[in-house]
C-alpha cells in the first residue's frame, strides 16, 4: 500500500507547486551508498534556512531597514530553496526581493510572512514524505529478501 502512496504524495507536492524538477534530480543522486542523501540535504536546508530567516527578521526590525542587506539574505535563501526544488518558497523569495529593490517596507513585511508560512508548510509536507519513505523501505527490503 505505501509503495503507491509515496509517488502519489510526491506528485501531489509537485502539482501544488511545493516541489519542482530540482527535487527529482536530487532524488536521482541518491543510491545505495547514500540511501538518506535527499533527507540529509533537506535537513541541512531547513537548518540553514531557519538561520537565514532569523537574520532576515532581525534586518527587518532595524530602523531604517538595510534593503541591500535584506536582499543578500534573500538571494541566499532563494538559492537554497531552488537547490532542493522548493518551488513555492523560491517564488515567494523572488517576490520579497522585488519589494526590497523597491525599498517597500510594508511589502517586505507582508512578503516575509508568506515566506515563513511556505517554509513551515514545506517542512511539514517533507517530514510527512520522508516518514512515508521510511515505511516503504522496510516493505521493499522484505519483498526483495523473500525472493
C-alpha positions, 0 to 999 in steps of 0.5 A: 500500500505505501509503495503507491502512496509515496509517488502519489504524495510526491506528485501531489507536492509537485502539482501544488507547486511545493516541489519542482524538477530540482527535487527529482534530480536530487532524488536521482543522486541518491543510491545505495551508498547514500540511501538518506542523501535527499533527507540529509540535504533537506535537513541541512536546508531547513537548518540553514534556512531557519538561520537565514530567516532569523537574520532576515527578521532581525534586518527587518526590525532595524530602523531604517531597514538595510534593503541591500542587506535584506536582499543578500539574505534573500538571494541566499535563501532563494538559492537554497530553496531552488537547490532542493526544488522548493518551488513555492518558497523560491517564488515567494523569495523572488517576490520579497526581493522585488519589494526590497529593490523597491525599498517597500517596507510594508511589502517586505513585511507582508512578503516575509510572512508568506515566506515563513508560512511556505517554509513551515508548510514545506517542512511539514509536507517533507517530514510527512514524505520522508516518514512515508519513505521510511515505511516503504523501505522496510516493505521493499527490503522484505519483498526483495529478501523473500525472493 
